[in-house]
Amino acid sequence: MVCVDGEIRYVTGPRAVADAARDLRSLREVRALVASAVQRRHCSVSMLARELEQGPAQGSRLLRAALEEVADGVRSIAEGDFRTLLRRGRLPMPMFNARLYDDADLVAIVDAWWPEVGVAAEVDSREWHLSPQDWEATMRRHTALTSRGIRVLHFSPGQIRKEPDRVLADIASALAAGPSRAPLAIRAVPAAS
């Protein structure tokens, strides 16, 4: 939608994101653009979906793919790469960025959550875990999760790209072991879009 304010013409946030996405050539770039716009609350997934429906179809393939990921809860390039790997490996899709609760208490928000088997996966990049305070917060989260019986797997973005078969094997092994345990008293709430 083009807006006019006197002599100034401009577009809305969703339109700007959609137009910029149509000019990009890689899913990773479009994924970063869409995830950033949603995370920073410049627009919502539903606003982007409406813009996609109303805008030109030509050049929108990557935007459609990125929007589908964000609607599923993916919030970063690394998480998008992780989701792509899971699909390629034909593993069950988790809930992305699910909020895990023990009764009414928020335990943590995890990058990936398989509720049926009590397995969480975290995509941990140095960028977000390098400072001593960030590392300590990560360790507290890990302890809070494991103390409630949740199996937590940690992967770096580099491992996802360079060791995909090993990452898939580790996840498959954890998922296979899950049904042998009693169900966990954890409630999961999907990521807000």
Helices and strands as residue ranges (DSSP letters): E 2-5, E 8-11, H 13-23, H 27-39, H 45-54, H 61-71, H 77-88, E 95-102, E 105-114, E 119-123, H 126-129, H 132-146, E 151-155, H 157-162, H 164-177, G 178-180, E 187-189
